[in-house]
Amino acid sequence: MGREFSVVIERDEDGYYVASVPAIPGCHTQARSLDDLIDRIRECIALCLDVERR
């Protein structure tokens, strides 16, 4: 069973999309497209959770 997290997505002044996960401190990433951003934030969440388990 997977866990679900809320993700905040904003667009910065340079046109990049920025995503952060409020429930996981330090879990944030950016990308030029929303498709890339979704892939990156999923990877970031997985990495952050892996670090928490250690």
Backbone as numpy.savetxt, mean C-alpha at the origin, in Angstrom:
# Nx Ny Nz CAx CAy CAz Cx Cy Cz
-7.88 -18.10 4.83 -8.73 -16.91 4.83 -7.84 -15.66 4.83
-8.09 -14.74 3.92 -7.29 -13.53 3.81 -7.76 -12.45 4.75
-6.84 -11.58 5.06 -7.19 -10.42 5.88 -7.51 -9.25 4.97
-8.32 -8.34 5.46 -8.67 -7.15 4.69 -8.19 -5.91 5.42
-7.69 -4.94 4.65 -7.21 -3.69 5.18 -7.79 -2.54 4.37
-8.06 -1.45 5.03 -8.45 -0.23 4.33 -7.20 0.42 3.77
-7.29 0.91 2.55 -6.17 1.56 1.88 -6.61 2.97 1.50
-5.79 3.95 1.85 -6.06 5.35 1.50 -5.24 5.65 0.24
-5.92 6.14 -0.80 -5.25 6.48 -2.05 -5.43 7.96 -2.32
-4.31 8.63 -2.60 -4.31 10.06 -2.91 -3.46 10.27 -4.15
-3.59 11.43 -4.74 -2.76 11.78 -5.89 -1.93 13.00 -5.50
-0.62 12.90 -5.69 0.24 14.02 -5.29 0.34 15.07 -6.39
1.05 16.15 -6.11 1.13 17.28 -7.04 1.87 16.94 -8.34
2.64 15.84 -8.35 3.35 15.42 -9.55 2.57 14.40 -10.37
1.35 14.06 -9.91 0.51 13.13 -10.64 0.66 11.67 -10.23
1.51 11.39 -9.25 1.67 10.02 -8.76 0.52 9.67 -7.83
0.13 8.41 -7.87 -0.83 7.90 -6.90 -0.04 7.39 -5.69
-0.52 7.70 -4.50 0.13 7.31 -3.27 -0.87 6.53 -2.43
-0.46 5.33 -1.98 -1.34 4.50 -1.17 -0.71 4.25 0.19
-1.54 4.25 1.22 -1.06 3.93 2.56 -2.12 3.09 3.27
-1.64 2.31 4.23 -2.52 1.45 5.02 -2.45 1.94 6.46
-3.47 2.66 6.92 -3.43 3.24 8.27 -3.21 2.21 9.38
-3.68 0.99 9.20 -3.56 -0.04 10.25 -2.15 -0.62 10.34
-1.29 -0.32 9.36 0.07 -0.86 9.37 1.05 0.30 9.24
1.64 0.73 10.34 2.58 1.86 10.29 3.71 1.60 9.29
4.00 2.61 8.48 5.09 2.51 7.52 4.73 1.80 6.23
3.49 1.38 6.09 3.06 0.65 4.89 2.49 1.64 3.88
3.33 2.04 2.92 2.90 2.98 1.89 3.76 2.80 0.64
3.22 3.20 -0.49 3.93 3.10 -1.75 3.34 4.10 -2.73
3.95 4.21 -3.91 3.44 5.11 -4.93 3.64 4.51 -6.32
2.88 5.01 -7.30 3.01 4.56 -8.68 2.34 5.59 -9.60
2.66 5.51 -10.87 2.05 6.42 -11.86 0.63 5.99 -12.23
0.33 4.68 -12.19 -1.00 4.21 -12.56 -1.66 3.49 -11.39
-2.99 3.47 -11.40 -3.72 2.78 -10.33 -3.47 1.28 -10.37
-3.35 0.71 -11.57 -3.07 -0.73 -11.67 -1.75 -1.09 -11.00
-0.71 -0.30 -11.28 0.59 -0.55 -10.64 0.51 -0.31 -9.14
-0.25 0.71 -8.74 -0.38 1.03 -7.32 -1.01 -0.13 -6.55
-2.06 -0.73 -7.11 -2.73 -1.84 -6.44 -1.76 -3.01 -6.27
-1.01 -3.33 -7.32 -0.03 -4.41 -7.21 1.01 -4.11 -6.14
1.49 -2.87 -6.13 2.54 -2.49 -5.18 2.05 -2.48 -3.74
0.82 -1.99 -3.50 0.35 -1.94 -2.11 0.06 -3.34 -1.59
-0.38 -4.25 -2.46 -0.57 -5.64 -2.02 0.77 -6.25 -1.62
1.79 -5.99 -2.42 3.13 -6.50 -2.09 3.65 -5.86 -0.80
3.41 -4.58 -0.64 3.85 -3.87 0.56 3.18 -4.43 1.81
1.87 -4.68 1.73 1.15 -5.25 2.86 1.74 -6.61 3.23
1.97 -7.46 2.22 2.53 -8.78 2.47 3.90 -8.69 3.13
4.74 -7.78 2.66 6.06 -7.61 3.24 6.00 -7.10 4.68
5.13 -6.13 4.93 4.99 -5.58 6.28 4.49 -6.65 7.25
3.52 -7.45 6.82 3.00 -8.51 7.69 4.06 -9.58 7.94
4.87 -9.86 6.93 5.94 -10.84 7.09 6.96 -10.35 8.14
7.29 -9.07 8.08 8.23 -8.50 9.05 7.66 -8.53 10.46
6.35 -8.27 10.59 5.69 -8.31 11.91 5.75 -9.71 12.53
5.67 -10.73 11.71 5.67 -12.11 12.21 7.02 -12.55 12.74
8.07 -11.91 12.33 9.42 -12.33 12.73 9.79 -11.84 14.08
